[in-house]
Amino acid sequence: MSETPARSASPWLSTLGPLIGLVLVYLFFALIGPDSFTSIRTLQTIARQTAIVGTAALGMTLVIILGGIDLSVGSIVAMTSVVVALVLNAGGGPAAAIVMAMLAGALTGLTSGTLVTRLKVAPFIVTLGMLLLVRGVAKGLAKEQKVDAPLTWLVELLASLPPERSFMIVPPGVWMLALLAVATAVVLRYTRLGAHIFSIGSNEKTARLCGVQVERVKVIVYTLTGALAGVTGVLQFSRLTVGDPTVAVGLELDVIAAVVIGGGSLSGGEGTVTGTLVGAFIMTVIRAGTSQMGLPNWVQEIVTGTIIVAAVAIDRWRHRRVEAA
């Protein structure tokens, strides 16, 4: 009898816990940080930064629910930001640049998924290798320097809104994240692919016995993750207005942390789009708060690392409680 309340409270805690955490983190910095932290300008900056972390985290959500991991996300973002700049310099329009960035990201994800399924190598090892390989490709394409590009409407995706477009509230890139989040949630909740992703993450052997084409689903998920990382590269280009092969180092850690903080399990089978977005906001608020307080980068890295360790520890504690129940 005593186990029933804990079980019934678990879903509520999984849903509300990350949101409560976001509110507490924001209030913490609002109280001890400078007055500028609560300004509209800072909130818009947080939203713009979250668009980058959040878009990449949508793909990572799919992979983690599947029971995998992708450490190459940051490198894909850097490479595709360079691809965008090169396409624009070659005379291609913004639409062509977006398509090429998504294709480059999807191809990288397809390669990772194929290696994981065909060679039966752990996703951690495969994507760790891809992290270095893709970063090297990015530097090679850019000739180890930033790539300037003509100004197009792409730079407005995450730029501050001019007065005449204040009705949008946040830049187009943030609305793009919202649309992609809805699409990802629909895939997970209402499609056969989403059901197969959860079933593989929960128990791969059982899913295989039930007729799920496990290898095919894994390749699709890694390809989608790469494509979303390509979109993130477009947003990164918009933020910097150049293609930078050295950008987004360590982004994969923020992305993984966002998913785990939001309730995703590194063991697979658990995760939500809403939780991931809340986790992405938490990571961005922490970075914005520590930055506005004037804390050096090494302090920010310590804080981020602590959050990741804590999130994983909480995830393991949660699973032990479920198993014990």
GIQUINOR-V657965 format. One record per run of one state. SS is the DSSP state (H for helix, E for strand, L for the rest). FROM is the first residue (numbers start at 1). LEN is the number of residues. If there is no record, write none. Layout:
BEGIN
[[SS;FROM;LEN] [SS;FROM;LEN]]
END
This chain:
BEGIN
[[L;1;1] [H;2;31] [L;33;2] [H;35;4] [L;39;1] [H;40;27] [L;67;6] [H;73;17] [L;90;4] [H;94;25] [L;119;4] [H;123;20] [L;143;4] [E;147;2] [L;149;4] [H;153;4] [L;157;6] [H;163;6] [L;169;3] [H;172;19] [L;191;1] [H;192;11] [L;203;1] [H;204;6] [L;210;4] [H;214;27] [L;241;1] [E;242;2] [L;244;7] [H;251;11] [L;262;11] [H;273;20] [L;293;4] [H;297;28] [L;325;1]]
END
